[in-house]
Amino acid sequence: MKLRFYKDYVIGKLKESLLAAFIGITAGLSAAFLDFLILLFHNISFELGIQFFHLTFLAVYMFIVASLESSVTLPGLILSLRILKENLLIPIFAWVAKFVGVALSLSVLPLGREGPAMFLGTGLGQYISQILGLPKGQLNYWGTIGAAAFVGAFLKTPLGGTFYVLENRFGKVLNVDFLINALTASTVSFTIYAYLRGFHPLLHIEGQFHWNLFDLILSVILGILTALATVILLLLYEFFKFLARFVPNSMRPLAIFPVVLLIFAIAQNNRHIHLLELAVTYQPINEVSSHLYPPSELLGVIALEMVSIAIFLSFGYPGGIILPLIFLGACLGNLVAYYSPDKLSILALTGAAAMVSASLNIPITAVIMITEMSHQTLIIPEIVGVLTAYFLAKSFKILRA
């Protein structure tokens, strides 16, 4: 029996890891700058009281962009998966247009971050691979790595972001060939992003996290409510997507603009749950996870957010769905906690994970994401240790005579 060291394997994997890390640095810097713009535009808009102008500018901007590049109005996740599947290169104009559109949209509308992040990360990974002269056949590979890096940073969930991309891309997370480099890129990007934008957890959940067998019954009830809410949300989305087919692509943001203003006005008038802060400071998620609200108020804000998601995504406004889903799930947890107030924090997090899982069919990712977002964990040191051990262990092989 002897031990053999695979030098060529190590050199090849080291090059891949360095490229993945470089993509992670680029994605982390880009995500941090985008987060800065979102907060800047939000503060300017609300401090100067120019929200109407902001929304009008956003609608006109999306109309102009859609007239030049119709694909920009598609949800980022759908567009990214199509591009990766067909091994296409994202046009630079589409990437820049989406970047600006996301900054304008998320600073004023209650949407999520992961869809645009996946699109932007896909583009970054592709561009870097092309600059380095890699074969065009690797566009989808490095695009996937870039997507994991951007989502991991922008949602502050490196492991969950990686799993989100891989689960949507392949239907599973255990694609080791992609997983190692994706984790490397995502870990680096998150570290850069957190250093620039703060290491605080995305969800500041206060309360007791002790549970017993009775709480599992509440979790089952919450799961049933979540499944029902998911069906309603999907029906709403299909309904508005059907209506959107009767409007030309470029006209959709303008056609629905009066409804956007109405939704904005209703959300702004709610003094207890600050829905318009969802994509900026995540405040509404923390509110419904830490304080009980009357069922009538919760049902009203759930209905408003469901309609918002369905309309905005169907009619071409940039944004994602995970943060809204987390918010909806936390609201449902708050409803169930009405009968068990001391379990609010547990039920809010359970509802958030259940809603993400049911709506996007990503059960593993949902649990990991909520865990990462809600706790100060050792996830980064753990990932670094795992990657180092895996890489070195794979460099050696025991050969038996």
C-alpha positions as CSV (number, residue, x, y, z in Angstrom):
1,M,0.0,0.0,0.0
2,K,1.4,3.4,-0.9
3,L,0.3,7.1,-0.9
4,R,0.3,9.0,-4.1
5,F,0.1,12.8,-4.4
6,Y,-1.7,14.1,-7.5
7,K,0.2,17.3,-8.5
8,D,-1.7,18.0,-11.7
9,Y,-5.0,17.7,-9.8
10,V,-3.8,20.1,-7.2
11,I,-2.6,22.7,-9.7
12,G,-5.8,22.4,-11.7
13,K,-8.1,22.8,-8.7
14,L,-5.9,25.6,-7.3
15,K,-6.4,27.5,-10.5
16,E,-10.2,26.9,-10.3
17,S,-10.3,28.0,-6.7
18,L,-8.4,31.2,-7.4
19,L,-10.7,32.1,-10.2
20,A,-13.7,31.3,-8.0
21,A,-12.3,33.5,-5.3
22,F,-11.7,36.3,-7.8
23,I,-15.3,36.0,-9.0
24,G,-16.3,36.1,-5.3
25,I,-14.3,39.4,-4.7
26,T,-15.9,41.0,-7.8
27,A,-19.4,39.8,-6.8
28,G,-18.9,41.0,-3.2
29,L,-17.8,44.5,-4.2
30,S,-20.7,44.7,-6.8
31,A,-23.3,43.5,-4.3
32,A,-22.0,46.0,-1.6
33,F,-22.2,48.9,-4.1
34,L,-25.7,47.9,-5.1
35,D,-26.8,47.7,-1.5
36,F,-25.3,51.1,-0.9
37,L,-27.3,52.5,-3.9
38,I,-30.6,50.9,-2.6
39,L,-30.2,52.5,0.8
40,L,-29.1,55.9,-0.8
41,F,-32.0,56.0,-3.2
42,H,-34.4,55.0,-0.4
43,N,-33.2,57.7,2.0
44,I,-33.2,60.4,-0.6
45,S,-36.7,59.5,-1.8
46,F,-38.3,59.4,1.6
47,E,-36.4,62.2,3.2
48,L,-37.3,64.6,0.4
49,G,-40.8,63.2,0.0
50,I,-40.3,62.5,-3.7
51,Q,-41.7,58.9,-3.7
52,F,-44.2,59.7,-6.5
53,F,-41.4,61.0,-8.7
54,H,-39.2,58.0,-7.8
55,L,-42.0,55.5,-8.8
56,T,-42.7,57.5,-12.0
57,F,-39.0,57.5,-13.0
58,L,-38.8,53.8,-12.3
59,A,-41.8,53.0,-14.6
60,V,-40.5,55.2,-17.4
61,Y,-37.0,53.8,-17.0
62,M,-38.3,50.2,-17.3
63,F,-40.4,51.2,-20.3
64,I,-37.3,52.6,-22.1
65,V,-35.1,49.6,-21.1
66,A,-37.8,47.1,-22.2
67,S,-38.1,48.9,-25.5
68,L,-34.4,48.3,-26.1
69,E,-33.9,44.9,-24.5
70,S,-37.2,43.0,-23.7
71,S,-35.6,40.3,-21.7
72,V,-34.8,42.7,-18.9
73,T,-38.4,42.6,-17.7
74,L,-38.3,38.9,-17.1
75,P,-37.7,37.7,-13.5
76,G,-34.0,37.3,-12.8
77,L,-34.2,33.7,-11.8
78,I,-36.1,32.6,-14.9
79,L,-33.8,34.6,-17.2
80,S,-30.7,33.3,-15.6
81,L,-31.7,29.7,-15.8
82,R,-32.6,30.1,-19.5
83,I,-29.2,31.7,-20.2
84,L,-27.3,29.0,-18.3
85,K,-29.2,26.2,-19.9
86,E,-28.5,27.5,-23.4
87,N,-24.9,28.6,-22.5
88,L,-25.6,32.1,-23.7
89,L,-23.7,35.3,-22.8
90,I,-25.7,38.0,-21.0
91,P,-25.5,41.3,-23.0
92,I,-23.6,44.0,-21.1
93,F,-26.4,46.5,-21.7
94,A,-28.9,44.1,-20.2
95,W,-26.6,43.6,-17.1
96,V,-26.2,47.3,-16.5
97,A,-29.9,48.0,-17.1
98,K,-30.9,45.4,-14.6
99,F,-28.3,46.7,-12.1
100,V,-29.7,50.2,-12.2
101,G,-33.3,49.0,-12.3
102,V,-32.8,46.9,-9.2
103,A,-31.4,49.8,-7.3
104,L,-34.4,51.9,-8.3
105,S,-37.0,49.2,-7.6
106,L,-35.8,47.7,-4.3
107,S,-35.3,51.1,-2.8
108,V,-39.1,51.8,-3.0
109,L,-41.0,48.5,-3.6
110,P,-41.4,45.5,-1.2
111,L,-39.7,42.9,-3.4
112,G,-36.8,40.5,-2.8
113,R,-33.1,40.4,-3.8
114,E,-32.2,36.9,-5.0
115,G,-33.6,36.9,-8.5
116,P,-31.7,40.0,-9.7
117,A,-28.7,38.8,-7.7
118,M,-28.7,35.5,-9.6
119,F,-28.9,37.4,-12.9
120,L,-26.1,39.9,-12.0
121,G,-23.9,37.2,-10.6
122,T,-24.3,35.0,-13.7
123,G,-23.2,37.9,-15.9
124,L,-20.1,38.7,-13.7
125,G,-19.0,35.1,-13.8
126,Q,-19.4,34.9,-17.6
127,Y,-17.6,38.2,-18.2
128,I,-14.6,37.3,-16.0
129,S,-14.3,33.9,-17.8
130,Q,-14.3,35.6,-21.2
131,I,-11.8,38.2,-20.1
132,L,-9.4,35.4,-19.1
133,G,-9.9,33.7,-22.4
134,L,-11.6,30.6,-21.2
135,P,-13.6,28.5,-23.7
136,K,-17.1,29.7,-24.4
137,G,-18.3,26.2,-23.4
138,Q,-17.6,27.2,-19.8
139,L,-19.9,30.1,-19.8
140,N,-22.6,28.2,-17.9
141,Y,-20.1,26.8,-15.4
142,W,-18.6,30.1,-14.4
143,G,-21.9,31.9,-14.7
144,T,-23.3,29.5,-12.1
145,I,-20.3,30.2,-9.8
146,G,-20.9,33.9,-10.2
147,A,-24.6,33.5,-9.4
148,A,-23.9,31.7,-6.2
149,A,-21.4,34.4,-5.2
150,F,-23.8,37.3,-5.8
151,V,-26.8,35.6,-4.1
152,G,-24.7,34.5,-1.1
153,A,-23.4,38.0,-0.6
154,F,-26.6,40.0,-1.4
155,L,-28.8,37.8,0.9
156,K,-26.0,37.4,3.6
157,T,-26.4,33.6,3.3
158,P,-23.3,32.1,1.6
159,L,-24.3,28.5,2.1
160,G,-28.0,29.1,1.5
161,G,-27.2,31.2,-1.6
162,T,-25.0,28.4,-3.0
163,F,-27.7,25.8,-2.4
164,Y,-30.4,28.1,-3.8
165,V,-28.5,28.5,-7.1
166,L,-27.6,24.8,-7.4
167,E,-31.1,23.5,-6.4
168,N,-32.7,25.7,-9.0
169,R,-30.1,25.0,-11.6
170,F,-29.9,21.2,-11.2
171,G,-32.7,20.2,-8.9
172,K,-30.2,19.1,-6.3
173,V,-27.4,20.6,-4.2
174,L,-25.0,17.6,-4.3
175,N,-23.3,18.5,-7.6
176,V,-19.8,18.4,-6.1
177,D,-18.1,19.6,-9.3
178,F,-20.0,22.9,-9.0
179,L,-20.4,22.9,-5.2
180,I,-16.8,23.4,-4.1
181,N,-16.1,26.3,-6.4
182,A,-19.5,27.8,-5.8
183,L,-18.9,27.7,-2.0
184,T,-15.5,29.2,-2.4
185,A,-16.9,32.1,-4.5
186,S,-19.9,32.6,-2.2
187,T,-17.8,32.6,1.0
188,V,-15.3,35.2,-0.4
189,S,-18.1,37.4,-1.7
190,F,-20.0,37.3,1.6
191,T,-16.9,38.1,3.5
192,I,-16.2,41.2,1.3
193,Y,-19.8,42.2,1.4
194,A,-20.2,41.9,5.2
195,Y,-16.9,43.8,5.8
196,L,-18.2,46.7,3.7
197,R,-21.9,46.6,4.7
198,G,-21.7,45.1,8.3
199,F,-21.5,41.6,9.8
200,H,-24.9,41.9,11.6
201,P,-27.4,39.1,10.9
202,L,-30.1,39.9,8.3
203,L,-32.9,38.9,10.6
204,H,-32.8,40.3,14.2
205,I,-35.2,37.9,15.9
206,E,-35.7,38.4,19.6
207,G,-37.4,35.9,22.0
208,Q,-37.1,32.4,23.4
209,F,-36.1,29.5,21.1
210,H,-37.0,26.6,23.5
211,W,-39.5,24.1,22.1
212,N,-41.4,21.0,23.1
213,L,-43.6,18.3,21.5
214,F,-46.7,20.6,21.6
215,D,-44.9,23.1,19.4
216,L,-44.7,20.4,16.7
217,I,-48.5,20.4,16.5
218,L,-48.4,24.2,16.0
219,S,-45.8,23.6,13.3
220,V,-48.1,21.2,11.4
221,I,-50.9,23.7,11.6
222,L,-48.5,26.4,10.3
223,G,-47.4,24.1,7.5
224,I,-51.0,23.6,6.4
225,L,-51.6,27.4,6.4
226,T,-48.4,27.9,4.5
227,A,-49.4,25.4,1.8
228,L,-52.7,27.1,1.4
229,A,-51.0,30.5,1.2
230,T,-48.6,29.1,-1.5
231,V,-51.5,27.9,-3.6
232,I,-53.2,31.3,-3.4
233,L,-50.0,33.1,-4.3
234,L,-49.3,30.9,-7.3
235,L,-52.9,31.4,-8.5
236,L,-52.5,35.2,-8.2
237,Y,-49.2,35.1,-10.1
238,E,-50.7,33.0,-12.9
239,F,-53.7,35.3,-13.1
240,F,-51.6,38.5,-13.4
241,K,-49.2,36.8,-15.8
242,F,-52.2,35.9,-18.0
243,L,-53.3,39.5,-17.9
244,A,-49.8,40.7,-18.8
245,R,-49.9,38.7,-22.0
246,F,-52.4,41.2,-23.5
247,V,-49.9,44.1,-23.0
248,P,-46.7,44.5,-25.1
249,N,-43.5,43.8,-23.1
250,S,-42.2,47.4,-23.1
251,M,-45.6,48.8,-22.0
252,R,-46.2,46.6,-19.0
253,P,-44.4,48.8,-16.4
254,L,-46.5,51.8,-17.5
255,A,-49.7,49.9,-18.0
256,I,-49.8,48.8,-14.3
257,F,-48.4,52.0,-12.9
258,P,-51.7,53.3,-11.4
259,V,-52.0,50.0,-9.4
260,V,-48.3,50.4,-8.3
261,L,-49.1,53.8,-6.9
262,L,-52.2,52.4,-5.1
263,I,-50.2,49.6,-3.5
264,F,-47.5,52.0,-2.5
265,A,-50.0,54.3,-0.9
266,I,-51.6,51.5,1.1
267,A,-48.3,50.2,2.3
268,Q,-47.1,53.6,3.3
269,N,-50.2,54.3,5.4
270,N,-49.6,51.2,7.6
271,R,-48.0,52.7,10.7
272,H,-47.3,49.4,12.4
273,I,-45.7,47.2,9.7
274,H,-43.3,49.1,7.5
275,L,-43.6,47.1,4.3
276,L,-41.7,49.5,2.1
277,E,-38.5,48.8,4.2
278,L,-38.6,45.1,3.2
279,A,-35.8,45.1,0.6
280,V,-33.8,47.9,2.3
281,T,-33.6,47.2,6.1
282,Y,-35.7,44.0,6.3
283,Q,-37.6,45.8,9.1
284,P,-41.1,44.3,8.5
285,I,-39.8,40.8,8.9
286,N,-38.2,41.7,12.2
287,E,-41.4,43.4,13.3
288,V,-43.8,40.5,12.7
289,S,-41.2,38.1,14.1
290,S,-40.9,40.0,17.4
291,H,-44.3,41.5,18.1
292,L,-47.8,40.1,18.0
293,Y,-50.3,41.9,15.7
294,P,-54.1,41.6,15.4
295,P,-55.1,38.8,12.9
296,S,-57.1,41.4,10.9
297,E,-54.0,43.5,10.3
298,L,-51.8,40.5,9.5
299,L,-54.3,39.2,6.9
300,G,-54.5,42.6,5.3
301,V,-50.7,43.0,4.9
302,I,-50.5,39.4,3.7
303,A,-53.0,40.1,1.0
304,L,-51.3,43.3,0.0
305,E,-47.8,41.6,-0.2
306,M,-49.2,38.7,-2.2
307,V,-50.8,41.0,-4.8
308,S,-47.6,43.1,-4.9
309,I,-45.5,40.1,-5.7
310,A,-47.8,38.8,-8.4
311,I,-48.2,42.2,-10.1
312,F,-44.7,43.5,-9.9
313,L,-43.1,40.3,-11.2
314,S,-45.7,39.8,-13.9
315,F,-45.4,43.3,-15.3
316,G,-41.7,43.7,-15.5
317,Y,-40.6,45.4,-12.2
318,P,-37.1,44.2,-11.1
319,G,-37.1,42.2,-7.8
320,G,-37.0,38.8,-6.2
321,I,-39.3,36.7,-4.1
322,I,-37.4,35.2,-1.2
323,L,-37.6,38.2,1.2
324,P,-41.4,38.6,0.5
325,L,-41.9,34.9,1.1
326,I,-39.9,35.1,4.4
327,F,-42.1,38.0,5.4
328,L,-45.3,36.1,4.4
329,G,-44.2,33.0,6.3
330,A,-43.3,35.1,9.4
331,C,-46.8,36.7,9.2
332,L,-48.4,33.3,9.2
333,G,-46.3,32.3,12.1
334,N,-47.5,35.4,13.9
335,L,-51.1,34.4,13.2
336,V,-50.6,31.0,14.8
337,A,-48.6,32.5,17.7
338,Y,-51.8,34.5,18.6
339,Y,-52.8,31.3,20.5
340,S,-49.3,30.7,21.9
341,P,-47.6,34.1,22.2
342,D,-44.4,32.8,23.9
343,K,-43.6,30.8,20.8
344,L,-43.7,33.7,18.4
345,S,-40.0,33.7,17.5
346,I,-40.0,30.0,16.8
347,L,-43.3,30.1,14.8
348,A,-42.1,33.1,12.8
349,L,-38.9,31.4,11.7
350,T,-40.7,28.1,11.0
351,G,-43.3,29.9,8.9
352,A,-40.6,31.7,7.0
353,A,-38.7,28.5,6.1
354,A,-42.0,26.7,5.3
355,M,-43.1,29.5,2.9
356,V,-39.8,29.6,1.0
357,S,-39.7,25.8,0.8
358,A,-43.3,25.4,-0.4
359,S,-43.3,28.2,-2.9
360,L,-39.9,27.6,-4.5
361,N,-39.6,23.8,-4.0
362,I,-36.2,24.2,-2.2
363,P,-36.6,22.5,1.2
364,I,-32.9,22.1,2.1
365,T,-32.1,25.7,1.0
366,A,-35.0,27.1,2.9
367,V,-33.9,25.7,6.3
368,I,-30.3,26.7,5.7
369,M,-31.2,30.2,4.6
370,I,-33.4,31.0,7.6
371,T,-30.8,29.6,10.0
372,E,-28.0,31.7,8.4
373,M,-30.1,34.9,8.3
374,S,-31.4,34.7,11.8
375,H,-28.3,33.7,13.9
376,Q,-24.7,34.8,14.3
377,T,-23.1,31.4,13.4
378,L,-19.7,30.1,12.7
379,I,-20.8,29.3,9.1
380,I,-17.8,31.1,7.4
381,P,-15.1,29.5,9.6
382,E,-16.8,26.1,9.1
383,I,-17.0,26.5,5.4
384,V,-13.3,27.5,5.2
385,G,-12.3,24.5,7.3
386,V,-14.5,22.1,5.2
387,L,-13.1,23.4,1.9
388,T,-9.5,23.2,3.0
389,A,-9.9,19.7,4.4
390,Y,-11.8,18.5,1.3
391,F,-9.3,20.0,-1.1
392,L,-6.2,18.5,0.6
393,A,-7.8,15.1,1.2
394,K,-8.7,14.8,-2.4
395,S,-5.1,15.6,-3.4
396,F,-4.0,12.2,-2.0
397,K,-5.1,8.7,-2.7
398,I,-4.2,5.5,-1.0
399,L,-3.2,2.8,-3.6
400,R,-3.5,-0.8,-2.6
401,A,-1.3,-3.4,-4.2
